[in-house]
Amino acid sequence: MVGVIVLGGAWTWIGRVPPSGDQVGSGAAAPRPGFSAPAFTLPALDGTRVSLVDFEGKSVVLNFWATWCLPCRVEMPALEQTWLDWGKRGLVVVAVNLQESPSHVAEFVEDFGLTFPVLLDAEGEVFQRYDVQLYPTTYFIGRDGIIRDVVF
């Protein structure tokens, strides 16, 4: 058990975005802790448009994922439980799916019983803006819109 905790802690530490201003991906600095979370607006599964600014004043767990990603599938129940436990206290869980069909994503959401907002990034623009390189990638955004941590 102790080995699992140590390994999990090491994985989390290694998977963090470095605090340096290293250039990544598109040549722009990746969003990182201490900086504002990039704004976006995307459609939800029900067709409504959801913006990050809609959650102003709330802490946000912003998860980038895909249905075919095994670690994404494994963590979804924990994200749902976090939403259920903390949503009424001002924590928002938002999952952004990359370029999969709405019907396929809806089937996944139903199979997993997810009730938090699931958004569709059909063009991959938000994934690029957040420089997502691995699935899943989760941004922890404070009530002030500042990124607190990033975990792969």
DRENKOLMI-417995 format. One line per field, with one value per residue: residue in one letter; x, y, z of N, C-alpha, C in turn. Coordinates in Angstrom, 3 decimals. Example, Ala and Ser with C-alpha at 12.3 -4.5 7.8 and 13.67 -1.06 7.14 Angstrom:
BEGIN
residu: (A_S)
nx: (13.190_12.850)
ny: (-5.690_-2.250)
nz: (7.800_7.080)
cax: (12.300_13.670)
cay: (-4.500_-1.060)
caz: (7.800_7.140)
cx: (13.200_12.900)
cy: (-3.300_0.030)
cz: (7.800_7.870)
//
This chain:
BEGIN
residu: (M_V_G_V_I_V_L_G_G_A_W_T_W_I_G_R_V_P_P_S_G_D_Q_V_G_S_G_A_A_A_P_R_P_G_F_S_A_P_A_F_T_L_P_A_L_D_G_T_R_V_S_L_V_D_F_E_G_K_S_V_V_L_N_F_W_A_T_W_C_L_P_C_R_V_E_M_P_A_L_E_Q_T_W_L_D_W_G_K_R_G_L_V_V_V_A_V_N_L_Q_E_S_P_S_H_V_A_E_F_V_E_D_F_G_L_T_F_P_V_L_L_D_A_E_G_E_V_F_Q_R_Y_D_V_Q_L_Y_P_T_T_Y_F_I_G_R_D_G_I_I_R_D_V_V_F)
nx: (0.827_1.909_3.842_2.280_1.175_3.507_4.447_2.270_2.393_4.908_4.426_2.500_4.025_6.069_4.529_3.667_3.319_6.220_7.484_8.893_9.349_9.271_9.042_6.487_4.807_2.849_4.626_4.059_4.012_2.954_-0.139_0.206_0.769_0.045_-0.600_-3.208_-6.076_-6.710_-9.391_-12.453_-15.154_-17.447_-19.601_-21.955_-23.058_-25.832_-26.195_-26.128_-24.134_-21.123_-19.025_-15.785_-15.758_-18.297_-18.072_-16.907_-15.539_-15.721_-14.049_-12.407_-12.201_-10.719_-10.866_-9.271_-9.971_-10.564_-12.730_-11.545_-9.325_-7.718_-6.732_-8.332_-10.893_-10.691_-10.427_-12.813_-15.077_-14.100_-13.913_-16.622_-17.559_-16.199_-17.429_-20.064_-19.633_-18.475_-19.603_-21.830_-20.603_-19.282_-17.327_-16.487_-16.644_-15.466_-15.463_-13.641_-13.972_-12.138_-12.714_-14.517_-17.474_-20.627_-22.662_-21.240_-19.783_-21.936_-23.007_-20.918_-20.967_-23.497_-23.167_-21.292_-22.641_-22.339_-22.702_-21.697_-20.704_-20.058_-18.117_-17.702_-15.014_-14.813_-13.177_-10.703_-9.551_-9.506_-8.045_-5.590_-5.097_-4.707_-2.551_-2.582_-1.024_-1.016_-3.328_-5.294_-5.385_-5.408_-6.465_-6.283_-8.086_-8.221_-10.605_-10.172_-9.517_-6.952_-4.507_-3.819_-2.612_-1.391_-2.016_-0.977)
ny: (-1.193_1.256_1.494_1.916_4.411_5.990_5.610_6.706_9.364_10.091_9.803_11.810_14.072_13.998_14.202_16.810_20.101_21.861_24.634_26.484_28.767_27.285_26.699_25.111_22.738_24.535_26.598_28.641_29.618_27.092_26.956_27.359_26.703_29.511_31.315_32.904_30.995_30.054_31.521_30.102_28.928_26.392_23.889_22.042_18.666_18.806_20.843_23.455_26.430_26.678_28.553_29.161_31.385_31.340_30.071_31.758_32.814_30.366_27.328_25.279_22.107_21.125_18.885_17.202_14.836_11.581_9.106_6.679_6.501_4.748_5.452_7.723_6.645_5.195_7.200_8.640_7.840_8.794_11.538_12.090_11.476_13.429_15.720_15.265_15.299_17.826_19.775_21.299_22.996_24.812_23.887_23.100_20.592_19.984_18.397_18.093_16.915_15.620_15.953_13.783_12.039_13.498_11.637_9.338_10.256_10.928_8.399_7.255_8.981_8.381_5.620_5.777_7.254_10.030_13.291_15.823_18.802_18.087_18.859_19.551_19.547_19.983_20.970_20.995_23.265_24.261_22.288_22.746_25.376_24.927_23.350_20.492_17.474_14.893_12.309_11.499_15.067_17.317_20.393_22.458_25.029_28.053_30.021_32.571_32.362_31.644_29.285_26.611_24.106_21.484_18.311_15.330)
nz: (0.000_0.831_-1.116_-3.397_-2.825_-2.707_-5.337_-6.751_-5.846_-6.840_-9.597_-9.966_-9.301_-11.257_-13.526_-13.557_-14.951_-15.824_-13.879_-15.299_-18.091_-20.435_-23.936_-25.741_-27.903_-30.025_-30.144_-28.467_-25.022_-22.843_-21.056_-17.612_-14.073_-12.028_-13.964_-15.919_-16.826_-20.137_-21.948_-23.217_-25.308_-25.766_-27.279_-25.331_-24.707_-24.890_-26.644_-25.741_-25.274_-23.572_-21.539_-20.161_-18.561_-17.510_-15.129_-13.368_-10.300_-9.148_-8.257_-10.635_-12.090_-14.834_-17.285_-19.871_-22.315_-23.895_-25.331_-25.996_-24.453_-22.015_-19.319_-18.992_-18.915_-16.577_-14.627_-14.737_-13.031_-10.547_-11.026_-11.375_-8.792_-7.335_-8.366_-7.437_-4.667_-4.148_-5.790_-4.911_-3.229_-4.700_-6.445_-9.733_-12.144_-15.301_-18.366_-21.336_-24.502_-27.238_-30.587_-31.110_-32.130_-31.294_-30.630_-29.932_-27.714_-26.052_-25.572_-24.079_-21.830_-20.814_-20.259_-18.191_-16.362_-16.022_-14.703_-14.682_-16.561_-19.955_-22.616_-26.137_-28.252_-31.235_-33.281_-32.145_-31.124_-28.454_-27.184_-28.434_-27.566_-24.861_-25.053_-24.996_-24.656_-23.744_-22.770_-19.974_-19.404_-16.788_-15.588_-12.774_-11.665_-9.966_-8.009_-8.857_-11.502_-12.068_-12.950_-10.899_-10.774_-12.908_-14.145_-15.602)
cax: (0.000_2.802_4.470_1.307_1.079_4.757_4.449_1.275_2.943_5.991_3.797_1.884_5.086_6.743_3.573_3.308_3.913_7.322_7.185_9.679_8.636_9.640_8.135_6.022_3.752_2.675_5.613_3.665_4.144_1.772_-0.749_0.863_0.402_0.380_-1.075_-4.649_-6.562_-7.226_-10.841_-13.001_-16.573_-17.672_-20.932_-22.156_-23.782_-27.224_-26.202_-25.908_-22.756_-20.575_-17.764_-15.052_-16.170_-19.548_-17.740_-16.159_-15.770_-15.740_-12.883_-12.746_-11.380_-10.894_-10.282_-9.241_-10.066_-11.137_-13.402_-10.663_-8.189_-7.954_-6.656_-9.498_-12.020_-10.469_-10.603_-14.134_-15.887_-13.572_-14.336_-18.058_-17.721_-15.740_-18.525_-21.184_-19.244_-18.025_-20.307_-22.700_-19.733_-18.655_-16.333_-17.059_-15.887_-15.810_-14.666_-13.612_-13.645_-11.521_-13.040_-15.286_-18.859_-21.502_-23.397_-20.293_-19.519_-23.172_-23.097_-19.932_-21.482_-24.604_-22.614_-20.582_-23.529_-21.724_-23.665_-21.009_-20.698_-19.152_-18.067_-17.173_-14.039_-14.830_-12.070_-9.449_-8.993_-9.237_-6.917_-4.379_-4.902_-4.179_-1.384_-2.758_-0.133_-1.314_-4.676_-5.988_-4.690_-6.357_-6.083_-6.977_-8.182_-8.771_-11.773_-9.730_-9.188_-5.523_-4.197_-3.117_-1.810_-1.702_-1.616_-1.177)
cay: (0.000_2.407_1.580_2.500_5.834_6.614_5.607_7.689_10.700_10.327_9.984_13.136_15.077_13.950_14.596_18.215_21.022_22.557_26.029_27.348_29.308_26.518_26.753_23.786_22.609_25.494_27.653_29.547_29.010_26.342_27.446_26.699_27.262_30.895_32.136_32.824_29.927_30.603_31.521_29.336_28.620_25.162_23.312_20.881_17.593_19.203_21.914_24.775_26.909_26.839_29.294_29.086_32.545_30.985_29.522_32.779_32.783_28.977_26.509_24.425_20.978_21.088_17.616_16.924_13.380_10.923_7.864_5.540_6.616_3.897_6.204_8.615_5.815_4.808_8.329_9.260_7.687_9.676_12.899_12.170_11.524_14.756_16.632_15.040_15.671_19.207_20.690_22.219_23.916_25.749_23.276_22.674_19.633_20.126_17.503_18.512_15.793_16.034_15.523_12.562_12.350_13.732_10.426_8.446_10.846_10.801_6.999_7.123_9.714_7.592_4.378_6.082_7.992_11.321_14.386_17.113_19.271_17.479_19.756_18.953_20.378_19.353_21.460_20.852_24.582_24.415_21.394_23.467_26.531_24.412_22.558_19.139_16.525_13.562_12.098_12.747_16.205_18.015_21.698_22.879_26.480_28.675_30.904_33.805_32.081_31.333_27.847_26.218_22.912_20.722_16.924_14.435)
caz: (0.000_0.895_-2.435_-4.321_-2.490_-3.143_-6.798_-7.182_-5.584_-7.808_-10.918_-9.969_-9.316_-12.551_-14.563_-13.459_-15.907_-15.165_-13.620_-16.170_-19.240_-21.613_-25.064_-26.111_-28.905_-31.103_-30.063_-27.403_-23.703_-22.425_-19.820_-16.482_-12.774_-11.779_-15.069_-16.186_-17.698_-21.393_-22.113_-24.339_-25.349_-26.524_-27.101_-24.466_-25.392_-25.133_-27.634_-25.145_-25.340_-22.234_-21.519_-18.898_-17.772_-16.831_-13.817_-12.641_-8.867_-8.689_-8.596_-11.774_-12.500_-16.288_-17.709_-21.309_-22.370_-25.073_-24.931_-26.238_-23.523_-20.845_-18.052_-18.915_-18.502_-15.182_-13.711_-14.841_-11.808_-9.499_-11.367_-11.070_-7.335_-6.923_-8.737_-6.524_-3.305_-4.006_-6.682_-4.168_-2.481_-5.616_-7.331_-10.995_-12.942_-16.714_-19.211_-22.737_-25.381_-28.498_-31.939_-31.258_-32.489_-30.134_-30.249_-29.260_-26.403_-25.268_-25.145_-23.011_-20.673_-20.270_-19.693_-16.952_-15.468_-15.720_-14.585_-14.806_-17.948_-20.928_-23.767_-27.361_-28.969_-32.559_-34.112_-31.411_-30.815_-27.025_-26.911_-28.868_-26.682_-23.599_-25.430_-24.470_-25.311_-23.211_-22.250_-19.729_-18.813_-15.928_-15.058_-11.567_-11.811_-8.765_-8.126_-9.512_-12.895_-12.174_-12.926_-9.666_-11.017_-14.110_-13.925_-16.758)
cx: (0.870_3.483_3.556_1.197_2.332_4.808_3.454_1.757_4.043_5.415_3.182_2.946_5.774_5.823_3.188_3.980_5.037_7.007_7.977_8.829_8.985_8.585_7.760_5.055_3.812_3.697_5.256_3.836_2.843_1.176_-0.164_0.462_0.918_-0.090_-2.580_-4.972_-7.108_-8.749_-11.243_-14.512_-16.743_-19.114_-20.905_-22.926_-25.223_-27.334_-26.017_-24.432_-22.294_-19.220_-17.088_-15.481_-17.499_-19.297_-16.905_-16.537_-15.858_-14.411_-13.308_-11.708_-11.686_-10.130_-10.400_-9.109_-10.583_-11.725_-12.505_-9.493_-8.486_-7.803_-7.828_-10.710_-11.914_-10.776_-12.004_-15.016_-15.404_-13.944_-15.817_-18.286_-17.273_-16.820_-19.687_-20.868_-19.011_-18.768_-21.171_-21.897_-18.956_-17.561_-17.045_-16.110_-16.393_-14.885_-14.784_-13.126_-13.128_-12.060_-13.699_-16.741_-19.699_-22.240_-22.491_-19.994_-20.745_-23.349_-22.140_-20.457_-22.615_-24.092_-21.952_-21.435_-22.988_-22.779_-23.010_-20.977_-19.626_-19.252_-17.376_-16.260_-13.844_-13.648_-10.717_-8.811_-8.639_-8.089_-5.607_-4.082_-4.300_-2.960_-1.441_-1.925_-0.451_-2.760_-4.588_-5.013_-5.732_-5.733_-6.931_-6.918_-8.866_-9.947_-11.443_-9.341_-7.723_-5.323_-3.367_-2.189_-2.278_-1.166_-1.952_-1.582)
cy: (1.254_2.604_2.228_4.002_6.568_6.698_6.633_9.114_11.056_10.583_11.376_14.217_15.133_14.467_16.056_19.024_21.759_24.029_26.987_27.833_28.577_26.641_25.329_23.874_23.638_26.618_28.683_28.831_28.307_26.988_26.659_27.373_28.689_31.848_31.940_31.658_30.557_30.455_30.649_29.241_27.411_24.695_22.140_19.833_17.971_20.373_23.305_25.142_27.194_27.522_29.113_30.234_32.299_30.525_30.488_32.751_31.382_28.314_25.530_23.324_20.790_19.892_17.456_15.419_12.907_9.583_6.650_5.478_5.823_4.661_7.177_7.850_5.457_5.969_8.945_9.048_8.592_11.128_13.093_12.277_12.873_15.797_16.498_15.529_17.169_20.220_21.712_23.230_24.853_25.187_22.773_21.685_19.773_19.212_17.969_17.339_16.313_15.264_14.160_12.934_12.554_12.470_9.442_8.949_10.700_9.373_6.736_7.767_8.938_6.318_4.611_6.863_9.359_12.422_15.758_17.528_18.579_18.305_19.078_19.939_19.767_19.753_21.318_22.170_24.747_23.486_22.074_24.627_26.105_23.509_21.150_18.182_15.081_13.514_11.224_13.830_16.988_19.298_21.988_24.404_27.053_29.584_32.196_33.594_31.764_29.825_27.562_25.032_22.285_19.311_16.127_13.081)
cz: (0.000_-0.459_-3.455_-4.082_-2.960_-4.662_-7.340_-6.976_-6.565_-9.198_-11.024_-10.069_-10.680_-13.648_-14.534_-14.558_-15.195_-14.978_-14.507_-17.329_-20.512_-22.692_-25.446_-27.271_-30.003_-31.071_-29.005_-26.067_-23.338_-21.186_-18.652_-15.179_-12.603_-12.862_-15.264_-17.110_-18.972_-21.495_-23.293_-24.202_-26.255_-26.341_-26.122_-25.267_-25.721_-26.118_-27.061_-25.259_-23.911_-22.358_-20.169_-17.989_-17.045_-15.394_-12.983_-11.162_-8.291_-9.037_-9.674_-11.934_-13.981_-16.832_-19.222_-21.487_-23.725_-24.624_-25.067_-25.257_-22.248_-19.526_-17.885_-18.394_-17.025_-14.233_-13.740_-13.609_-10.663_-9.771_-11.062_-9.569_-6.782_-7.195_-7.753_-5.113_-3.138_-4.867_-5.976_-3.353_-3.409_-6.500_-8.583_-11.660_-14.378_-17.499_-20.658_-23.576_-26.710_-29.689_-32.079_-31.524_-31.227_-29.690_-29.502_-27.848_-25.505_-24.751_-23.982_-21.722_-20.015_-19.596_-18.339_-15.960_-15.085_-15.713_-14.664_-16.278_-18.802_-22.202_-24.936_-28.085_-30.360_-33.429_-33.420_-31.017_-29.336_-26.610_-27.300_-27.931_-25.346_-23.814_-24.835_-25.307_-24.926_-22.739_-21.015_-19.235_-18.040_-15.396_-13.836_-11.538_-10.572_-9.058_-8.870_-10.979_-13.136_-12.074_-11.684_-9.900_-12.320_-13.894_-15.173_-16.253)
//
